[in-house]
């Protein structure tokens, strides 16, 4: 164990001196755990990770939760095993005498993401403070998108209670999730509270316009008349001596209705731009009052009420961020980023949910579990799928790569099995089901239909799955000598892709193709060939990626795996 005053570079140098390989990612994980320790967080699984007492309770009774979830799960299409898993997680919230951990075990295609999203959506409606973590940015973005879709369909929750934070580029924040992204929300809130663009100036402008629109119109007419007279010559003025000022400008100036309409639009536009903010930031009664006919009275009420709201300092970015965290009941982030929540002064979280928990080392899972006040945890994953990445064989043999999900499972902790898969053809699911899941996984009715079996290429060779033995391939190392590639396999992949592309053009059906390989050089070679081919110069839905990158959420209808080696 190292002291708190030791530097990372010093520890790295020590490791190199004794001949042990040090991974920068492991240093990062150690720092995150070390930071939590320095902040005084609870360590230890049995006594200190779970606090002895938590006064925060969700606002609904156990029966209400069960009834509500049963109705929502039936309407959202959850099967019996998925509904049972969600209900078990909700029921443990009311076991105030002790903390609890629930494991949700799901094979590929069994709806882990949908089940997790349904659980999160129910917790959101209960106003139960929840942290949802995942090992990768791709996974956390996928879950967040699924929850947002449910919120949009229900039209019952404000996005102000949902918050996502992390690296914007790695999260690939787009229009579909930018409304819940922390930095975007802070920027938006700054605009709404700003002295020149915020609520106060907008309310004042609209009140002034509605109160003095008639007098402003008269001033407008006088200014127009004055400008008109300045540009007319003397002869024209003599001809109009007998005409009134109103007659002079008649037909040239806006009518009062036109003036009012244009002025209202220009004044209301900035007000509309600052009205679309989460309802959790202001009293809901304000939005109800907007429907009342006395607009002027309502605007004054809003203007006067702003001074009574506990709003953050618009010039202090950290204050705005803390304001967002304090009002969020559902927070999304990666497990490694969750250590930042130690610095935030907010009401304690009640439950931590970790998606793809089997892909996290046990020590990584403890990062979010050390947050103060956390009472319950839900681990969603499958130890039979991709494990945590550990480069040291010595560490793997010592069990360092084992996840908390796998540890608890091996100790006999009960798991909620999602027992129906909706993705694979029965002939494909047969092998993993019998070898990894003891034939406990059922094939859903949709995968048994004849229409589910796609024949993109003719011939008996291309069935639901195919194995192609490339005996003439030759392994090559890349320029750095670290990775390998097999150009014969690359050529075969390109040939298959061209055939699939031709069939796709004829059928005009949507088709996603994924090419995966355990070697980075092989992936690069496939990508280079795709870029050089005229057929694939545009976006055709073909994705090539490295298996070992742990890319969660990458699903395709036609996956092609290149093993490269003989």
C-alpha positions in Angstrom: 0.0 0.0 0.0 1.3 3.4 -0.9 1.1 6.6 1.2 -1.1 9.4 0.2 1.9 11.7 -0.5 3.5 9.5 -3.1 3.3 10.5 -6.7 2.1 8.5 -9.6 5.3 8.9 -11.5 7.2 7.6 -8.5 5.1 4.5 -8.2 5.4 3.9 -12.0 9.2 4.2 -11.8 9.3 1.7 -8.9 7.2 -0.8 -10.8 9.5 -0.5 -13.9 12.5 -1.0 -11.7 11.3 -4.3 -10.4 10.3 -5.4 -13.9 6.5 -5.3 -13.6 4.4 -3.8 -16.4 2.3 -0.9 -15.4 -0.9 0.0 -17.3 -1.9 3.7 -17.4 -5.5 2.6 -17.2 -4.9 0.7 -13.9 -3.1 3.8 -12.5 -6.3 5.8 -13.4 -8.5 3.3 -11.6 -6.2 3.4 -8.6 -6.3 7.1 -8.4 -10.1 7.1 -8.6 -10.3 4.6 -5.7 -7.5 6.5 -3.8 -9.4 9.8 -4.3 -12.6 8.2 -2.8 -10.5 7.0 0.2 -9.0 10.4 0.8 -12.5 12.0 0.7 -13.5 9.8 3.6 -15.7 7.4 1.7 -16.8 4.1 3.1 -14.6 1.1 2.3 -15.3 -2.5 2.8 -18.3 -4.5 1.5 -20.1 -5.7 4.6 -19.8 -2.7 6.9 -18.8 0.5 5.2 -19.9 0.4 1.6 -23.5 0.2 2.8 -24.3 2.7 5.6 -26.1 1.4 8.7 -29.0 3.9 8.4 -30.5 5.9 5.6 -33.4 8.2 6.3 -34.3 8.8 2.7 -37.2 6.7 1.6 -39.1 6.7 -1.7 -42.5 8.3 -1.6 -44.7 5.3 -2.5 -45.7 2.2 -0.6 -44.6 -1.3 -1.6 -48.0 -2.2 -3.0 -48.2 1.0 -5.0 -44.8 0.2 -6.6 -45.8 -3.3 -7.4 -49.1 -2.3 -9.0 -47.6 0.5 -10.9 -44.7 -1.6 -12.2 -47.1 -4.4 -13.3 -49.1 -2.0 -15.3 -46.1 -0.3 -16.9 -44.3 -3.6 -17.6 -47.3 -5.0 -19.3 -47.7 -1.9 -21.4 -44.0 -1.8 -22.2 -43.9 -5.4 -23.3 -41.7 -7.0 -20.6 -41.9 -10.7 -20.3 -42.4 -12.6 -17.0 -38.7 -12.9 -16.1 -38.0 -9.3 -16.9 -41.0 -8.1 -14.8 -39.9 -10.3 -11.9 -36.4 -8.8 -12.0 -37.8 -5.2 -12.0 -40.2 -6.0 -9.1 -37.5 -7.6 -7.0 -35.3 -4.5 -7.4 -38.2 -2.2 -6.5 -39.2 -4.2 -3.4 -35.7 -4.0 -1.8 -36.0 -0.2 -1.6 -38.4 -0.7 1.3 -36.1 -3.0 3.3 -35.0 -0.1 5.5 -33.5 -2.4 8.1 -30.8 -3.7 5.8 -29.0 -3.1 2.5 -29.4 -5.4 -0.4 -27.8 -6.3 -3.7 -29.7 -7.7 -6.7 -28.2 -9.5 -9.7 -29.9 -9.5 -13.1 -28.4 -12.1 -15.3 -29.1 -11.8 -19.0 -27.6 -13.6 -22.0 -27.2 -11.8 -25.3 -30.5 -10.6 -26.7 -32.6 -11.2 -23.6 -33.4 -7.5 -23.1 -31.0 -6.4 -20.4 -31.1 -2.8 -21.6 -34.9 -2.7 -21.9 -35.2 -4.2 -18.4 -32.7 -1.7 -17.0 -34.4 1.2 -18.7 -37.8 0.2 -17.3 -36.4 -0.1 -13.8 -34.8 3.4 -14.2 -38.0 4.9 -15.5 -40.0 3.6 -12.6 -37.4 4.9 -10.1 -37.6 8.2 -11.8 -41.3 8.4 -11.4 -40.9 7.5 -7.7 -38.4 10.4 -7.4 -35.8 7.9 -6.0 -32.3 9.2 -6.3 -30.4 6.8 -8.5 -27.0 6.5 -10.1 -26.7 4.4 -13.2 -23.1 3.4 -14.3 -21.6 1.3 -17.0 -18.0 0.4 -18.0 -18.1 2.2 -21.4 -19.5 5.4 -22.8 -21.3 3.5 -25.5 -23.3 1.5 -23.0 -24.3 4.4 -20.8 -25.4 6.4 -23.9 -27.5 3.5 -25.1 -29.3 3.1 -21.7 -29.8 6.9 -21.5 -31.4 7.0 -25.0 -33.7 4.1 -24.1 -34.9 5.9 -20.9 -35.4 9.2 -22.8 -37.6 7.4 -25.3 -39.7 6.1 -22.5 -40.0 9.5 -20.9 -41.0 11.0 -24.3 -43.7 8.4 -24.8 -45.1 8.8 -21.3 -45.1 12.6 -21.3 -45.1 12.5 -17.5 -41.6 13.5 -16.4 -39.5 16.5 -16.8 -35.9 16.1 -18.2 -34.7 18.2 -15.3 -34.5 15.1 -13.1 -32.3 13.3 -15.6 -28.6 14.1 -15.9 -25.7 12.7 -17.9 -22.1 13.8 -17.4 -18.7 12.7 -18.8 -16.5 13.3 -21.9 -18.7 14.8 -24.6 -16.7 13.3 -27.5 -16.5 9.8 -26.0 -20.2 9.9 -25.1 -20.9 11.1 -28.7 -23.5 13.5 -27.4 -26.0 14.2 -30.1 -29.4 15.9 -30.4 -31.1 12.9 -28.9 -29.4 13.2 -25.5 -27.9 16.8 -25.4 -31.0 17.9 -23.3 -29.7 15.8 -20.4 -26.0 16.4 -20.8 -24.5 18.4 -18.0 -22.5 20.9 -19.9 -25.3 21.7 -22.3 -27.7 22.1 -19.4 -25.3 24.5 -17.6 -25.0 26.6 -20.8 -28.8 26.6 -21.2 -29.3 27.5 -17.6 -26.8 30.3 -17.9 -28.7 31.8 -20.8 -32.0 31.7 -18.8 -30.4 33.4 -15.7 -28.2 35.8 -17.6 -28.7 39.6 -17.1 -29.0 40.3 -20.8 -30.7 37.2 -22.1 -32.5 35.7 -19.1 -36.0 35.6 -17.6 -35.8 39.0 -15.9 -35.0 41.0 -19.0 -37.5 39.1 -21.1 -40.3 39.5 -18.6 -39.5 43.2 -18.3 -39.5 43.7 -22.1 -42.8 41.9 -22.5 -44.5 43.7 -19.6 -43.3 47.1 -21.0 -44.5 46.2 -24.5 -48.0 45.1 -23.3 -48.4 48.2 -21.0 -47.2 50.9 -23.4 -47.9 49.4 -26.9 -50.4 52.2 -27.8 -48.1 55.1 -26.8 -45.2 53.4 -28.5 -47.3 53.1 -31.6 -47.9 56.9 -31.6 -44.2 57.5 -31.1 -43.6 55.2 -34.0 -46.0 57.2 -36.2 -44.4 60.5 -35.3 -41.0 59.1 -36.1 -42.2 57.8 -39.4 -43.8 61.2 -40.2 -40.7 63.1 -39.3 -38.5 60.9 -41.5 -41.0 61.2 -44.3 -41.0 65.0 -44.1 -37.2 65.2 -44.1 -36.9 63.3 -47.4 -39.6 65.2 -49.3 -38.7 68.4 -51.2 -40.5 71.7 -50.8 -42.8 71.3 -53.8 -44.1 68.0 -52.5 -44.7 69.6 -49.1 -46.7 72.4 -50.7 -49.0 70.0 -52.4 -49.7 68.3 -49.1 -50.2 71.4 -47.0 -54.0 70.7 -46.8 -53.6 67.1 -45.9 -53.4 65.8 -42.3 -50.5 64.0 -40.9 -52.5 60.8 -40.8 -53.3 61.1 -44.5 -49.6 61.7 -45.4 -48.5 58.5 -43.8 -51.6 56.5 -44.8 -50.6 53.5 -46.9 -46.9 54.0 -46.1 -46.8 53.1 -42.4 -47.9 50.0 -40.6 -51.3 49.9 -39.1 -51.6 49.5 -35.3 -52.4 45.8 -35.7 -49.4 45.2 -37.9 -47.2 47.2 -35.4 -48.5 45.2 -32.5 -48.1 41.9 -34.2 -44.5 42.6 -35.3 -43.6 44.0 -31.9 -45.1 41.0 -30.0 -43.3 38.5 -32.2 -39.9 40.2 -31.7 -40.4 40.6 -28.0 -41.8 37.1 -27.4 -39.1 35.3 -29.3 -36.4 35.7 -26.7 -38.9 34.9 -24.0 -39.8 31.6 -25.7 -36.1 30.8 -26.0 -35.8 30.8 -22.2 -39.1 29.1 -21.3 -38.1 25.6 -22.4 -36.2 24.5 -19.3 -36.8 21.6 -17.0 -39.8 22.1 -14.7 -37.8 21.1 -11.7 -36.0 24.5 -11.8 -39.1 26.5 -11.2 -42.5 26.1 -9.5 -45.0 24.1 -11.6 -47.7 26.7 -10.8 -45.8 29.2 -12.9 -46.4 27.1 -16.1 -50.1 26.6 -15.2 -50.5 30.3 -14.8 -49.3 30.9 -18.4 -52.7 29.5 -19.6 -54.6 32.3 -17.8 -55.9 35.1 -20.0 -54.4 37.9 -17.9 -51.0 37.7 -19.5 -49.8 40.9 -18.0 -50.7 39.9 -14.5 -49.0 36.5 -15.0 -45.8 38.1 -16.3 -45.6 40.4 -13.3 -46.2 37.4 -11.0 -43.3 35.6 -12.7 -41.1 38.6 -12.5 -41.7 39.1 -8.8 -41.3 35.4 -8.1 -37.9 35.2 -9.6 -36.4 37.0 -6.6 -37.9 34.3 -4.3 -36.3 31.3 -6.1 -33.1 29.8 -4.8 -31.2 30.2 -8.1 -27.4 29.7 -8.5 -24.9 32.4 -9.5 -24.9 32.6 -13.3 -21.3 33.7 -13.3 -20.1 30.6 -11.4 -20.0 27.5 -13.6 -19.5 25.2 -10.6 -22.5 26.6 -8.9 -24.6 25.9 -11.9 -23.3 22.3 -12.1 -24.0 21.7 -8.4 -27.5 23.1 -8.9 -28.2 20.6 -11.7 -26.8 17.7 -9.6 -29.0 18.7 -6.6 -32.2 18.6 -8.6 -31.4 15.4 -10.5 -32.9 12.1 -9.3 -31.4 10.0 -12.1 -27.7 10.4 -12.9 -25.9 8.7 -15.8 -22.1 8.3 -16.0 -19.4 5.7 -16.5 -18.2 3.8 -13.4 -14.8 5.5 -13.5 -16.3 9.0 -13.7 -18.6 8.4 -10.7 -15.8 9.4 -8.3 -16.4 13.0 -9.2 -19.7 12.9 -7.3 -17.7 12.9 -4.0 -17.1 16.6 -4.6 -20.8 17.5 -5.1 -22.8 18.7 -2.2 -26.2 17.0 -2.8 -28.7 14.7 -1.2 -27.3 11.2 -0.9 -28.1 8.6 -3.6 -30.3 5.7 -2.6 -29.5 3.1 -5.2 -26.6 2.4 -7.6 -27.3 0.4 -10.8 -24.3 -0.9 -12.8 -25.1 -2.1 -16.3 -22.7 -4.6 -17.9 -21.3 -5.2 -14.4 -19.5 -8.4 -15.5 -17.2 -6.2 -17.7 -15.9 -4.3 -14.6 -13.2 -5.5 -12.3 -14.4 -5.8 -8.7 -12.3 -2.8 -7.7 -13.8 -0.7 -10.4 -17.3 -1.5 -9.2 -16.5 -0.2 -5.7 -15.9 3.3 -7.1 -19.6 4.2 -7.4 -20.5 1.9 -4.4 -18.3 4.1 -2.1 -20.5 7.1 -2.6 -21.9 8.2 0.8 -25.5 7.3 1.5 -25.9 4.5 -1.0 -28.0 1.7 0.5 -28.8 -0.7 -2.4 -27.2 -1.9 -5.6 -28.3 -3.7 -8.7 -25.7 -5.4 -10.9 -26.8 -6.2 -14.5 -24.6 -8.4 -16.6 -23.5 -11.8 -17.7 -20.2 -13.4 -16.6 -20.3 -15.7 -19.6 -19.8 -12.8 -21.9 -16.9 -10.4 -22.4 -14.9 -10.1 -19.1 -12.9 -7.1 -17.8 -9.7 -6.3 -19.7 -6.5 -7.1 -17.8 -3.2 -7.2 -19.7 -1.2 -9.0 -17.0 -1.4 -12.8 -17.0 -0.2 -12.8 -13.4 -3.1 -10.6 -12.4 -5.6 -12.7 -14.3 -4.3 -15.9 -12.6 -4.6 -14.1 -9.3 -8.3 -13.3 -10.0 -7.8 -9.6 -10.5 -10.0 -9.6 -13.7 -12.9 -11.2 -11.9 -15.9 -8.9 -11.6 -18.0 -8.3 -8.5 -20.9 -9.8 -10.4 -19.0 -13.0 -10.9 -17.7 -13.0 -7.3 -21.2 -12.8 -5.9 -22.5 -15.4 -8.3 -19.7 -17.8 -7.4 -20.6 -17.3 -3.7 -24.2 -18.5 -4.4 -25.9 -15.1 -4.5 -29.3 -15.4 -6.1 -29.7 -14.1 -9.7 -32.7 -13.1 -11.7 -32.3 -14.8 -15.0 -33.8 -13.2 -18.1 -34.8 -16.4 -19.7 -36.0 -15.4 -23.2 -33.8 -14.3 -26.1 -35.2 -12.2 -28.9 -32.2 -11.8 -31.2 -30.6 -15.1 -32.4 -31.9 -17.7 -34.7 -32.6 -20.9 -32.7 -29.8 -22.7 -34.5 -27.4 -20.0 -33.5 -28.5 -19.8 -29.8 -28.4 -23.6 -29.5 -24.6 -23.8 -28.8 -24.3 -20.9 -26.2 -27.5 -21.9 -24.5 -26.4 -25.5 -23.9 -22.8 -24.7 -23.1 -23.1 -21.5 -21.0 -26.7 -21.3 -19.7 -27.7 -25.0 -19.0 -30.5 -24.7 -21.6 -32.3 -22.2 -19.4 -32.8 -19.7 -22.2 -36.0 -19.9 -24.3 -36.3 -18.7 -27.9 -38.9 -16.0 -28.2 -41.7 -16.5 -30.8 -40.3 -13.8 -33.1 -37.0 -15.7 -33.7 -38.9 -18.9 -34.5 -40.8 -17.3 -37.4 -39.7 -18.1 -40.9 -39.5 -14.4 -41.6 -36.7 -14.1 -39.0 -34.4 -16.3 -41.0 -32.8 -14.0 -43.5 -31.1 -15.5 -46.7 -29.0 -12.6 -47.9 -26.7 -14.8 -50.0 -27.7 -17.9 -52.1 -26.3 -21.3 -51.5 -26.4 -23.9 -48.7 -23.1 -22.5 -47.4 -24.7 -19.3 -46.2 -27.3 -20.4 -43.6 -28.1 -18.9 -40.2 -24.3 -19.2 -39.6 -21.3 -20.3 -41.6 -17.7 -21.3 -40.8 -15.2 -20.6 -43.6 -11.8 -22.4 -43.3 -9.1 -20.2 -44.9 -6.2 -22.6 -45.3 -4.1 -20.5 -47.7 -3.9 -17.4 -45.5 -0.6 -15.9 -44.4 -0.1 -13.9 -41.2 1.7 -10.6 -41.4 2.8 -8.2 -38.7 1.9 -4.5 -38.9 4.6 -1.8 -39.3 5.1 -1.6 -35.5 5.3 -5.4 -35.2 2.7 -5.5 -32.4 -0.4 -6.6 -34.3 -1.2 -9.1 -37.0 -3.2 -9.2 -40.2 -4.2 -11.8 -42.8 -4.8 -10.2 -46.2 -6.3 -13.4 -47.7 -9.0 -13.2 -45.1 -9.4 -9.5 -45.8 -10.0 -10.3 -49.5 -12.6 -12.9 -48.6 -14.4 -10.5 -46.4 -14.4 -7.9 -49.1 -15.9 -10.4 -51.6 -18.6 -11.4 -49.1 -19.4 -7.7 -48.5 -19.7 -7.0 -52.2 -22.2 -9.8 -52.6 -24.1 -8.6 -49.6 -24.1 -5.1 -51.0 -25.5 -6.2 -54.3 -28.3 -8.1 -52.5 -29.0 -5.1 -50.4 -29.3 -2.8 -53.4 -31.8 -5.2 -55.0 -33.9 -5.9 -51.9 -33.9 -2.2 -50.7 -34.1 -3.5 -47.2 -32.2 -2.0 -44.2 -29.1 -4.1 -43.4 -26.4 -3.5 -40.8 -23.1 -5.4 -41.1 -20.4 -5.6 -38.5 -16.9 -6.8 -39.1 -15.0 -7.7 -35.9 -11.5 -9.0 -35.2 -9.2 -9.5 -32.2 -6.4 -7.8 -34.0 -6.2 -4.0 -34.6 -4.1 -4.5 -37.8 -6.8 -6.7 -39.3 -9.4 -4.1 -38.5 -7.3 -1.3 -40.1 -6.8 -3.5 -43.2 -10.5 -4.1 -43.7 -11.3 -0.4 -43.1 -8.6 0.6 -45.7 -10.1 -1.7 -48.3 -13.6 -0.4 -47.6 -12.5 3.2 -48.2 -10.8 2.2 -51.4 -13.9 0.4 -52.8 -16.3 2.5 -54.9 -19.3 0.5 -53.6 -18.6 1.4 -50.0 -17.6 5.1 -50.5 -20.9 6.2 -48.9 -22.5 5.2 -45.7 -23.7 1.7 -46.1 -24.1 0.7 -42.5 -20.9 -1.4 -42.4 -18.9 -1.1 -39.2 -15.5 -2.6 -38.5 -14.2 -2.7 -35.0 -11.8 -4.4 -32.6 -13.3 -7.2 -30.4 -11.0 -6.3 -27.5 -12.2 -2.7 -27.4 -15.2 -3.9 -25.4 -17.7 -2.0 -27.6 -20.9 -2.5 -25.8 -24.1 -1.9 -27.7 -22.7 -2.8 -31.1 -25.4 -5.0 -32.7 -25.6 -5.9 -36.4 -27.9 -8.2 -38.4 -24.9 -9.7 -40.4 -21.8 -10.0 -38.2 -18.5 -11.2 -39.8 -15.7 -12.3 -37.5 -12.1 -12.5 -38.8 -9.9 -14.6 -36.5 -6.9 -13.9 -38.7 -4.7 -16.7 -37.3 -4.5 -20.2 -38.6 
